[in-house]
Amino acid sequence: MKLLFIINPGSGSHDINLKEVISTHFDTKETEIDLFELPEDCSLEQIKERIKNAKADRVVAVGGDGTLKLVAECLLHTETPIGIIPAGSANGMAKELGIPTDIKQALAILDEGRLQKIHVVKLNNEICIHLSDLGFNAYLVKKFDAQPQRGMLGYAKATWHALWNHSRMEVQLKLKNEIITSKAAMVAIANATMYGSGLKINPDGKLDDDLFEVVLVKDYSYLEILKIWVTKLPFNPKKIEVFQTAEVKISSKHKAHFQIDGEYIGRVNTVEAKILPAAITVVLPDVLEG
């Protein structure tokens, strides 16, 4: 077997030499490995060309959700499986799939894991593998990226700033059989169930069905989200509503902050989302954790 590793050296804040750890792991194995460290300002076409030339049996994303998204875009609707080595700050999708955050344990899965097709969500001209949203959390992502401090202190400062400065939106959700109009602090398009922090925004989400969830957070209801996280009780529909769908058009009266898989995209008026079933194949542990 040949594995191509797409390594994002800028992911996370650790001091691990990723290339060295990967090379050492495969020293005594017959697996052929090819390591490609992403250069600065690397284009999608460059990564596609590298994947094409490598002729690998599996391509492994080494980084956070953004790195995985890049690899997924290159391998969309192909049969080439994607391995995941979580080396980012949050690693939300790795946690979702039960892949250990310990790099050596994650490397072992590449040899022993099972393959599974999962869907992704197409958002305007982008894809989402994990979670995207309009409004409060996207604004928080923008502010967090601008903070000099990383970790929980930077996150706390960004959250405090967002709570004081972000105002609710006026949104319309156009679903297959209904139109919903509401004020909202945030609208999440949820391919997965939880953010990288472990906060579960979408308890009923599944990555291998033909639907995704639209989570309408009508007010700044983090206590409501924490309630369901701790107690497993359903959301209060006066505060948070969840819609299952295969497509949706979300419109905001004024331009709203928008993020996909932890990457701030900018401010938009409209997001059109559509499911792409069985769009990528991922390498998973034989038994999902949790």
LOTOR-734708 format. One line per 8 residues: number of its first residue (from 1); their letters; for each residue x negated, y, z of N, C-alpha, C. Coordinates in Angstrom, 2 decimals, decimal comma. Layout:
<recs>
NUM	A	X Y Z X Y Z X Y Z | ...
</recs>
This chain:
<recs>
1	MKLLFIIN	-0,84 -1,20 0,00 0,00 0,00 0,00 -0,87 1,25 0,00 | -0,43 2,26 -0,73 -1,14 3,55 -0,74 -0,24 4,62 -0,14 | -0,79 5,41 0,78 -0,06 6,49 1,43 -0,71 7,83 1,08 | 0,11 8,78 0,66 -0,36 10,15 0,47 0,14 10,99 1,63 | -0,79 11,63 2,34 -0,44 12,49 3,47 -0,48 13,96 3,03 | 0,66 14,63 3,16 0,74 16,07 2,91 0,62 16,75 4,27 | -0,53 17,37 4,54 -0,84 17,89 5,88 -0,75 19,41 5,89 | 0,06 19,93 6,80 0,16 21,38 6,98 -0,74 21,77 8,16
9	PGSGSHDI	-1,92 22,34 7,89 -2,85 22,66 8,98 -2,34 23,78 9,89 | -1,35 24,54 9,42 -0,82 25,65 10,21 0,33 25,26 11,12 | 0,75 24,00 11,09 1,89 23,57 11,91 1,50 23,48 13,38 | 2,45 23,85 14,24 2,26 23,68 15,68 1,14 24,55 16,23 | 0,76 24,25 17,48 -0,27 25,04 18,15 -1,33 24,14 18,79 | -1,36 22,86 18,37 -2,30 21,91 18,97 -3,69 22,04 18,35 | -4,66 21,43 19,03 -6,04 21,49 18,55 -6,49 20,15 17,98 | -5,56 19,29 17,64 -5,90 17,97 17,10 -6,39 18,11 15,67
17	NLKEVIST	-7,44 17,38 15,34 -7,90 17,30 13,96 -7,06 16,23 13,27 | -6,04 16,66 12,56 -5,07 15,72 12,00 -5,72 14,76 11,00 | -6,58 15,28 10,15 -7,24 14,44 9,15 -8,07 13,34 9,83 | -8,75 13,71 10,90 -9,60 12,75 11,62 -8,75 11,66 12,29 | -7,66 12,06 12,93 -6,78 11,09 13,61 -6,19 10,10 12,60 | -5,75 10,61 11,45 -5,16 9,75 10,42 -6,22 8,80 9,85 | -7,39 9,32 9,53 -8,46 8,49 8,95 -8,88 7,39 9,92 | -9,01 7,75 11,20 -9,42 6,77 12,22 -8,39 5,65 12,35
25	HFDTKETE	-7,11 6,03 12,30 -6,04 5,04 12,45 -6,11 3,96 11,35 | -6,48 4,37 10,14 -6,47 3,44 9,01 -7,85 2,84 8,71 | -8,84 3,13 9,57 -10,21 2,64 9,35 -10,28 1,12 9,17 | -9,53 0,41 10,01 -9,62 -1,05 10,00 -8,45 -1,71 9,25 | -7,69 -0,91 8,51 -6,54 -1,45 7,79 -6,81 -1,47 6,29 | -6,04 -2,28 5,59 -6,22 -2,38 4,14 -5,46 -1,28 3,39 | -4,65 -0,52 4,10 -3,88 0,55 3,48 -4,80 1,62 2,90 | -4,54 2,01 1,67 -5,30 3,10 1,04 -4,65 4,42 1,41
33	IDLFELPE	-5,46 5,39 1,79 -4,89 6,69 2,16 -5,49 7,81 1,31 | -4,68 8,83 1,10 -5,07 10,01 0,34 -4,59 11,20 1,15 | -5,50 12,10 1,53 -5,16 13,23 2,39 -5,17 14,53 1,59 | -4,06 15,25 1,63 -3,97 16,54 0,94 -3,56 17,60 1,95 | -4,50 18,48 2,27 -4,23 19,56 3,22 -3,71 20,76 2,43 | -2,55 21,24 2,82 -1,93 22,34 2,08 -2,77 23,61 2,16 | -3,15 24,17 1,01 -3,86 25,45 1,04 -2,87 26,58 1,32 | -3,39 27,75 1,64 -2,51 28,91 1,86 -1,76 29,24 0,57
41	DCSLEQIK	-0,51 29,65 0,73 0,34 30,03 -0,41 0,46 28,91 -1,44 | 0,53 27,69 -0,94 0,67 26,54 -1,84 2,08 26,51 -2,42 | 2,19 26,37 -3,73 3,50 26,36 -4,37 4,08 24,95 -4,39 | 5,39 24,88 -4,58 6,06 23,58 -4,68 5,54 22,79 -5,87 | 5,24 23,48 -6,95 4,73 22,81 -8,16 3,38 22,16 -7,91 | 2,53 22,80 -7,09 1,24 22,22 -6,74 1,41 20,91 -5,98 | 2,37 20,91 -5,04 2,61 19,70 -4,25 3,18 18,59 -5,14 | 4,11 18,95 -6,01 4,68 17,97 -6,94 3,60 17,35 -7,81
49	ERIKNAKA	2,68 18,17 -8,30 1,59 17,68 -9,16 0,68 16,74 -8,38 | 0,42 17,08 -7,11 -0,44 16,23 -6,27 0,22 14,89 -6,01 | 1,53 14,91 -5,77 2,28 13,67 -5,55 2,27 12,81 -6,82 | 2,48 13,45 -7,94 2,51 12,74 -9,23 1,17 12,06 -9,52 | 0,08 12,78 -9,30 -1,25 12,26 -9,59 -1,68 11,17 -8,61 | -1,19 11,23 -7,37 -1,61 10,27 -6,35 -1,06 8,87 -6,61 | 0,13 8,81 -7,22 0,79 7,51 -7,47 0,85 6,66 -6,19 | 1,26 7,30 -5,10 1,33 6,63 -3,80 2,65 5,89 -3,65
57	DRVVAVGG	2,63 4,85 -2,80 3,86 4,10 -2,50 4,77 4,88 -1,56 | 4,15 5,66 -0,67 4,90 6,48 0,27 4,19 7,82 0,44 | 4,97 8,87 0,65 4,41 10,20 0,89 4,77 10,59 2,31 | 3,77 11,06 3,05 3,96 11,33 4,48 3,83 12,83 4,74 | 4,86 13,41 5,35 4,85 14,83 5,73 4,24 14,95 7,12 | 3,13 15,67 7,23 2,45 15,87 8,51 2,59 17,34 8,88 | 3,51 17,63 9,78 3,80 19,02 10,15 5,15 19,08 10,83 | 5,81 20,23 10,72 7,13 20,41 11,31 8,24 20,22 10,29
65	DGTLKLVA	9,41 20,72 10,61 10,57 20,57 9,72 10,34 21,26 8,37 | 9,61 22,37 8,38 9,33 23,07 7,13 8,49 22,24 6,18 | 7,50 21,53 6,71 6,65 20,66 5,89 7,47 19,50 5,33 | 8,30 18,92 6,18 9,17 17,83 5,74 10,12 18,31 4,63 | 10,64 19,51 4,78 11,53 20,07 3,77 10,81 20,21 2,43 | 9,56 20,66 2,45 8,77 20,79 1,22 8,62 19,44 0,51 | 8,27 18,42 1,28 8,09 17,08 0,71 9,42 16,54 0,19 | 10,49 16,77 0,96 11,81 16,31 0,54 12,23 16,96 -0,78
73	ECLLHTET	11,94 18,24 -0,96 12,26 18,93 -2,22 11,53 18,28 -3,39 | 10,31 17,84 -3,15 9,51 17,22 -4,22 10,02 15,81 -4,56 | 10,62 15,14 -3,60 11,01 13,73 -3,79 12,53 13,53 -3,80 | 13,26 14,62 -3,99 14,72 14,56 -4,03 15,18 13,63 -5,16 | 16,11 12,73 -4,84 16,70 11,79 -5,82 15,64 10,88 -6,46 | 14,59 10,55 -5,71 13,64 9,55 -6,18 13,69 8,38 -5,20 | 13,02 7,30 -5,55 12,98 6,13 -4,67 11,74 6,11 -3,78 | 10,89 7,14 -3,85 9,67 7,16 -3,04 10,01 7,52 -1,59
81	PIGIIPAG	9,70 6,63 -0,64 10,02 6,90 0,76 9,13 8,00 1,36 | 9,70 8,71 2,33 9,00 9,80 3,02 8,73 9,37 4,46 | 7,45 9,36 4,84 7,09 9,15 6,24 6,99 10,49 6,95 | 7,13 10,46 8,27 7,12 11,71 9,05 6,15 11,59 10,21 | 5,16 12,49 10,25 4,27 12,62 11,40 4,54 13,99 12,02 | 5,23 14,02 13,17 5,62 15,31 13,75 4,43 16,06 14,34 | 4,06 17,17 13,71 2,93 17,95 14,18 3,27 19,44 14,21 | 4,58 19,75 14,25 5,02 21,14 14,28 5,32 21,61 15,70
89	SANGMAKE	5,99 22,75 15,81 6,33 23,30 17,12 7,55 22,63 17,72 | 8,57 22,38 16,91 9,83 21,82 17,44 10,06 20,38 16,96 | 9,77 20,08 15,70 9,93 18,72 15,15 11,35 18,19 15,32 | 12,32 19,03 14,98 13,72 18,66 15,20 14,14 17,41 14,46 | 13,75 17,27 13,19 14,20 16,12 12,41 13,55 14,83 12,90 | 12,30 14,89 13,31 11,62 13,71 13,85 12,35 13,22 15,10 | 12,73 14,16 15,98 13,47 13,78 17,19 14,82 13,18 16,82 | 15,47 13,78 15,82 16,77 13,29 15,36 16,68 11,84 14,89
97	LGIPTDIK	15,58 11,49 14,23 15,42 10,16 13,65 14,75 9,17 14,59 | 14,43 9,61 15,80 13,83 8,70 16,77 12,36 8,44 16,53 | 11,69 9,34 15,82 10,25 9,17 15,56 9,47 9,79 16,72 | 8,56 9,04 17,34 7,84 9,56 18,51 6,98 10,77 18,16 | 6,88 11,70 19,11 6,06 12,89 18,89 4,58 12,59 19,08 | 4,26 11,44 19,69 2,87 11,00 19,77 2,41 10,59 18,37 | 1,36 11,25 17,87 0,95 11,06 16,47 0,52 9,63 16,20 | -0,20 9,00 17,13 -0,65 7,62 16,91 0,54 6,66 16,82
105	QALAILDE	1,54 6,87 17,66 2,74 6,03 17,60 3,50 6,25 16,29 | 3,55 7,51 15,86 4,24 7,82 14,60 3,51 7,19 13,42 | 2,19 7,17 13,45 1,40 6,55 12,38 1,70 5,06 12,28 | 1,90 4,41 13,41 2,18 2,97 13,42 3,49 2,64 12,69 | 4,44 3,58 12,72 5,74 3,36 12,08 5,59 3,28 10,56 | 4,58 3,94 10,01 4,39 3,94 8,55 4,16 2,53 8,02 | 3,56 1,67 8,84 3,32 0,28 8,45 4,52 -0,62 8,74 | 5,16 -0,36 9,89 6,15 -1,31 10,41 7,60 -0,86 10,23
113	GRLQKIHV	7,82 0,39 9,83 9,18 0,94 9,84 10,08 0,42 8,74 | 11,36 0,71 8,91 12,37 0,35 7,91 12,69 1,58 7,07 | 13,27 1,34 5,91 13,63 2,43 5,01 15,13 2,71 5,10 | 15,48 3,98 5,07 16,90 4,36 5,08 17,12 5,60 4,24 | 18,16 5,56 3,43 18,55 6,74 2,65 19,40 7,65 3,53 | 19,14 8,95 3,44 19,95 9,93 4,17 20,33 11,07 3,22 | 21,38 11,79 3,59 21,78 12,91 2,75 21,05 14,19 3,14 | 21,09 15,15 2,26 20,65 16,52 2,57 21,78 17,44 2,13
121	VKLNNEIC	21,68 18,70 2,52 22,69 19,69 2,13 22,04 20,73 1,24 | 22,65 20,98 0,10 22,17 22,05 -0,78 22,82 23,35 -0,37 | 22,00 24,38 -0,11 22,48 25,69 0,32 22,01 26,73 -0,68 | 22,93 27,27 -1,46 22,56 28,17 -2,55 21,49 27,47 -3,40 | 20,26 27,96 -3,42 19,21 27,32 -4,22 18,19 26,56 -3,36 | 18,52 26,34 -2,10 17,61 25,64 -1,18 18,25 24,33 -0,73 | 17,43 23,47 -0,09 18,01 22,30 0,58 17,78 22,42 2,08 | 18,65 21,79 2,83 18,53 21,74 4,28 18,47 20,27 4,69
129	IHLSDLGF	17,43 19,90 5,41 17,33 18,52 5,89 17,79 18,41 7,34 | 17,82 19,54 8,06 18,06 19,49 9,49 19,23 20,39 9,88 | 18,95 21,67 10,14 19,99 22,61 10,55 19,72 23,99 9,95 | 20,79 24,63 9,53 20,66 26,02 9,09 21,80 26,81 9,73 | 21,66 28,12 9,77 22,74 28,91 10,34 22,68 30,36 9,90 | 23,84 30,99 10,01 24,03 32,42 9,79 24,29 33,07 11,14 | 23,69 34,25 11,37 24,05 34,99 12,56 23,02 34,94 13,67 | 23,50 34,71 14,89 22,69 34,88 16,09 21,39 34,08 16,08
137	NAYLVKKF	21,46 32,78 15,83 20,24 31,97 15,92 19,23 32,34 14,83 | 19,74 32,67 13,64 18,84 33,09 12,56 18,12 34,38 12,94 | 18,84 35,30 13,59 18,22 36,54 14,07 17,17 36,23 15,13 | 17,49 35,26 15,99 16,55 34,84 17,02 15,27 34,27 16,39 | 15,43 33,44 15,33 14,28 32,88 14,61 13,40 34,00 14,06 | 14,04 35,01 13,48 13,30 36,14 12,93 12,49 36,84 14,02 | 13,13 37,09 15,17 12,46 37,79 16,26 11,35 36,93 16,88 | 11,60 35,62 16,98 10,59 34,72 17,54 9,34 34,70 16,66
145	DAQPQRGM	9,55 34,67 15,34 8,41 34,66 14,41 7,57 35,93 14,55 | 8,21 37,03 14,97 7,49 38,30 15,08 6,83 38,48 16,45 | 7,11 37,57 17,40 6,55 37,69 18,75 5,09 37,27 18,76 | 4,23 37,99 19,49 2,84 37,54 19,64 2,73 36,29 20,50 | 3,67 36,13 21,47 3,65 34,94 22,31 4,42 33,81 21,65 | 3,87 32,59 21,73 4,59 31,41 21,27 5,16 30,70 22,50 | 5,68 29,52 22,32 6,17 28,74 23,45 7,42 29,34 24,07 | 7,70 28,93 25,31 8,95 29,30 25,96 9,02 30,79 26,29
153	LGYAKATW	7,88 31,42 26,61 7,90 32,85 26,92 8,32 33,66 25,70 | 7,73 33,35 24,54 8,11 34,03 23,31 9,55 33,78 22,95 | 10,01 32,53 23,16 11,41 32,18 22,85 12,37 32,94 23,77 | 12,01 33,03 25,06 12,86 33,76 26,02 12,96 35,24 25,66 | 11,84 35,83 25,26 11,84 37,25 24,88 12,69 37,48 23,62 | 12,54 36,56 22,65 13,31 36,68 21,42 14,80 36,53 21,69 | 15,16 35,59 22,58 16,56 35,37 22,93 17,15 36,60 23,61 | 16,41 37,17 24,55 16,88 38,37 25,26 17,11 39,51 24,27
161	HALWNHSR	16,16 39,70 23,35 16,29 40,75 22,33 17,52 40,50 21,46 | 17,71 39,25 21,05 18,83 38,91 20,17 20,17 39,13 20,87 | 20,26 38,75 22,14 21,52 38,92 22,89 21,90 40,39 23,00 | 20,91 41,27 23,13 21,19 42,69 23,29 21,45 43,39 21,97 | 20,90 42,87 20,88 20,91 43,61 19,63 21,75 43,01 18,50 | 22,15 41,75 18,63 22,92 41,14 17,55 24,41 41,28 17,81 | 25,16 41,69 16,80 26,62 41,82 16,96 27,33 40,74 16,14 | 28,57 40,47 16,50 29,32 39,41 15,82 29,62 39,77 14,36
169	MEVQLKLK	29,80 38,72 13,56 30,10 38,88 12,13 31,59 38,68 11,90 | 32,05 39,14 10,75 33,38 38,79 10,26 33,18 37,82 9,10 | 33,60 36,56 9,28 33,30 35,53 8,28 34,57 34,87 7,75 | 34,41 34,31 6,56 35,46 33,49 5,96 34,83 32,15 5,56 | 35,47 31,06 5,98 35,04 29,72 5,57 36,06 29,18 4,57 | 35,61 28,93 3,36 36,49 28,38 2,34 36,19 26,89 2,21 | 37,06 26,08 2,81 36,93 24,63 2,77 37,83 24,07 1,66 | 37,83 22,76 1,50 38,57 22,16 0,39 40,06 22,50 0,45
177	NEIITSKA	40,65 22,36 1,65 42,11 22,54 1,76 42,54 23,70 2,65 | 41,59 24,51 3,10 41,98 25,62 3,97 40,94 26,73 3,94 | 41,41 27,92 4,34 40,53 29,08 4,47 40,61 29,56 5,91 | 39,47 29,68 6,56 39,40 30,12 7,95 38,76 31,51 7,98 | 39,42 32,46 8,65 38,85 33,79 8,84 38,68 34,02 10,33 | 37,50 34,49 10,72 37,23 34,62 12,16 36,07 35,58 12,40 | 36,02 36,11 13,61 34,80 36,76 14,07 33,88 35,65 14,57 | 32,58 35,83 14,42 31,66 34,77 14,81 30,32 35,34 15,23
185	AMVAIANA	29,75 34,73 16,26 28,38 35,04 16,64 27,42 34,30 15,73 | 27,89 33,12 15,25 27,00 32,27 14,47 27,83 31,23 13,73 | 27,38 30,85 12,54 27,96 29,72 11,82 26,81 28,78 11,45 | 26,86 27,55 11,97 25,81 26,58 11,68 26,27 25,60 10,61 | 25,38 25,30 9,67 25,61 24,23 8,69 24,74 23,08 9,17 | 25,37 22,06 9,72 24,65 21,05 10,49 24,54 19,73 9,74 | 23,34 19,45 9,27 23,06 18,14 8,70 22,73 17,17 9,83 | 22,04 17,67 10,86 21,66 16,87 12,02 22,54 17,24 13,21
193	TMYGSGLK	22,24 16,66 14,38 23,09 16,89 15,55 22,55 17,97 16,49 | 21,19 18,11 16,54 20,64 18,99 17,57 19,44 19,78 17,07 | 19,22 20,92 17,72 18,04 21,73 17,45 16,81 21,04 18,04 | 15,63 21,51 17,62 14,39 20,92 18,11 14,23 21,03 19,62 | 14,91 21,99 20,23 14,88 22,17 21,69 15,64 21,06 22,40 | 16,44 20,28 21,65 17,28 19,25 22,26 18,72 19,71 22,45 | 18,99 20,98 22,18 20,35 21,52 22,34 21,25 20,94 21,26 | 22,29 20,22 21,68 23,14 19,50 20,72 24,28 20,40 20,26
201	INPDGKLD	24,19 20,86 19,02 25,19 21,76 18,44 26,26 20,99 17,70 | 25,95 19,74 17,31 26,83 18,99 16,41 26,89 17,52 16,84 | 27,62 17,23 17,93 27,57 15,89 18,52 28,02 14,76 17,60 | 28,87 15,04 16,62 29,43 13,98 15,77 28,69 13,81 14,44 | 27,58 14,50 14,27 26,87 14,46 12,99 26,22 13,11 12,70 | 26,23 12,72 11,43 25,54 11,51 10,98 24,78 11,84 9,70 | 23,58 11,30 9,58 22,72 11,62 8,44 22,94 10,71 7,24 | 23,78 9,69 7,41 23,95 8,74 6,30 25,41 8,62 5,86
209	DDLFEVVL	26,24 9,61 6,23 27,62 9,62 5,72 27,69 10,59 4,54 | 28,88 10,88 4,08 29,04 11,78 2,92 29,58 13,15 3,34 | 29,33 13,51 4,60 29,85 14,78 5,12 28,77 15,50 5,92 | 28,93 16,79 6,08 28,15 17,55 7,05 29,15 18,35 7,88 | 28,67 19,03 8,91 29,55 19,79 9,78 29,26 21,29 9,69 | 30,34 22,05 9,75 30,24 23,51 9,85 30,69 23,87 11,26 | 29,79 24,47 12,04 30,07 24,79 13,44 30,28 26,30 13,56 | 31,52 26,68 13,86 31,88 28,09 13,98 31,82 28,48 15,45
217	VKDYSYLE	30,78 29,24 15,81 30,61 29,71 17,18 31,21 31,12 17,25 | 32,37 31,23 17,87 33,13 32,48 17,80 32,56 33,58 18,70 | 31,90 33,17 19,77 31,29 34,15 20,66 29,93 33,62 21,09 | 29,24 34,36 21,94 27,91 33,93 22,39 28,08 32,84 23,44 | 28,43 31,65 22,97 28,91 30,58 23,84 27,84 29,54 24,14 | 26,65 29,99 24,52 25,61 29,02 24,85 26,00 28,19 26,07 | 26,77 28,79 26,99 27,26 28,01 28,14 28,18 26,89 27,67 | 28,97 27,16 26,62 29,85 26,14 26,07 29,03 25,00 25,46
225	ILKIWVTK	27,96 25,35 24,75 27,09 24,32 24,16 26,39 23,53 25,26 | 25,92 24,24 26,29 25,28 23,54 27,41 26,26 22,61 28,12 | 27,53 23,03 28,19 28,55 22,19 28,85 28,68 20,85 28,15 | 28,79 20,88 26,83 28,94 19,62 26,10 27,66 18,80 26,16 | 26,52 19,48 26,19 25,23 18,80 26,28 25,15 18,00 27,58 | 25,63 18,59 28,67 25,51 17,96 29,99 26,66 17,00 30,27 | 27,89 17,39 29,91 29,07 16,63 30,32 29,65 15,73 29,24 | 29,27 15,95 27,98 29,80 15,20 26,83 31,28 15,50 26,56
233	LPFNPKKI	31,83 16,54 27,20 33,21 16,94 26,93 33,29 17,68 25,60 | 34,45 17,68 24,93 34,55 18,37 23,63 34,46 19,88 23,79 | 34,11 20,55 22,69 34,07 22,01 22,67 35,45 22,59 22,96 | 35,50 23,75 23,59 36,72 24,52 23,72 36,98 25,18 22,36 | 38,07 24,80 21,65 38,30 25,32 20,29 38,50 26,83 20,23 | 38,77 27,47 21,38 38,87 28,93 21,39 37,50 29,58 21,26 | 36,46 28,81 21,56 35,10 29,35 21,50 34,29 28,77 20,35 | 34,45 27,47 20,12 33,66 26,80 19,08 34,54 25,81 18,34
241	EVFQTAEV	34,55 25,89 17,00 35,27 24,92 16,18 34,30 24,22 15,24 | 34,56 22,93 15,00 33,71 22,15 14,10 34,57 21,61 12,95 | 34,08 21,80 11,73 34,79 21,31 10,54 33,87 20,34 9,80 | 34,41 19,16 9,46 33,66 18,20 8,65 34,04 18,40 7,19 | 33,04 18,43 6,31 33,33 18,72 4,91 32,19 18,23 4,02 | 32,45 18,17 2,73 31,40 17,85 1,75 30,93 19,11 1,04 | 31,70 20,20 1,20 31,27 21,48 0,63 32,01 22,63 1,32 | 31,40 23,80 1,31 32,00 24,98 1,93 31,37 26,22 1,33
249	KISSKHKA	32,17 27,29 1,28 31,64 28,60 0,92 31,84 29,51 2,12 | 30,75 30,05 2,63 30,80 30,93 3,80 30,50 32,35 3,35 | 31,41 33,26 3,65 31,23 34,66 3,27 31,25 35,52 4,52 | 30,35 36,50 4,56 30,29 37,45 5,66 30,57 38,85 5,11 | 31,40 39,62 5,83 31,75 40,96 5,36 30,50 41,82 5,18 | 29,59 41,72 6,15 28,32 42,43 6,07 27,20 41,40 5,97 | 26,08 41,77 5,40 24,96 40,82 5,25 24,56 40,27 6,62 | 24,37 38,94 6,67 24,06 38,26 7,93 22,70 37,59 7,84
257	HFQIDGEY	22,01 37,50 8,97 20,73 36,81 9,04 20,95 35,32 8,76 | 20,00 34,71 8,04 20,16 33,33 7,57 18,84 32,58 7,71 | 18,90 31,36 8,30 17,70 30,54 8,40 18,01 29,11 7,96 | 16,99 28,43 7,41 17,11 27,02 7,02 15,96 26,25 7,63 | 16,28 25,23 8,41 15,26 24,35 9,00 14,17 25,15 9,73 | 14,59 26,20 10,45 13,65 26,98 11,25 12,89 28,04 10,49 | 13,19 28,21 9,20 12,51 29,24 8,40 13,49 30,36 8,09 | 13,13 31,59 8,49 14,00 32,73 8,24 14,01 33,05 6,76
265	IGRVNTVE	15,21 33,10 6,15 15,35 33,32 4,71 15,57 34,79 4,38 | 16,36 35,48 5,23 16,69 36,88 4,97 18,15 37,13 5,31 | 18,72 38,20 4,77 20,11 38,54 5,03 20,93 38,29 3,78 | 22,07 37,63 3,96 22,91 37,25 2,82 24,38 37,53 3,14 | 25,17 37,66 2,08 26,64 37,79 2,24 27,33 36,44 2,09 | 26,73 35,55 1,28 27,41 34,31 0,92 26,46 33,13 0,97 | 26,96 32,02 1,51 26,24 30,75 1,47 27,19 29,69 0,93 | 26,79 29,03 -0,13 27,56 27,90 -0,66 26,81 26,62 -0,34
273	AKILPAAI	27,48 25,70 0,35 26,84 24,47 0,81 27,55 23,26 0,22 | 26,75 22,27 -0,19 27,30 21,06 -0,81 26,45 19,87 -0,41 | 27,09 18,76 -0,09 26,37 17,55 0,30 25,69 16,91 -0,91 | 24,48 16,41 -0,70 23,78 15,58 -1,69 23,59 14,20 -1,04 | 24,52 13,29 -1,27 24,46 11,99 -0,56 23,25 11,16 -0,98 | 22,71 10,42 -0,01 21,59 9,49 -0,25 20,50 10,14 -1,10 | 20,13 11,36 -0,73 19,24 12,18 -1,57 17,77 11,85 -1,37 | 17,40 11,42 -0,15 16,01 11,06 0,12 15,97 9,75 0,91
281	TVVLPDVL	14,82 9,09 0,87 14,59 7,87 1,65 13,54 8,17 2,70 | 13,80 7,82 3,96 12,84 8,08 5,04 12,41 6,77 5,68 | 11,20 6,80 6,25 10,66 5,64 6,98 10,98 5,84 8,46 | 11,72 4,91 9,04 12,19 5,03 10,43 11,66 3,90 11,30 | 11,67 4,11 12,62 11,33 3,01 13,53 12,31 1,86 13,32 | 11,87 0,64 13,59 12,75 -0,53 13,44 13,98 -0,40 14,33 | 13,77 0,13 15,54 14,88 0,36 16,45 14,87 1,83 16,81 | 15,98 2,53 16,52 16,05 3,96 16,84 16,02 4,15 18,34
289	EG	15,24 5,12 18,77 15,17 5,44 20,19 16,42 6,20 20,60 | 16,81 5,99 21,86 17,97 6,71 22,39 19,23 6,16 21,82
</recs>
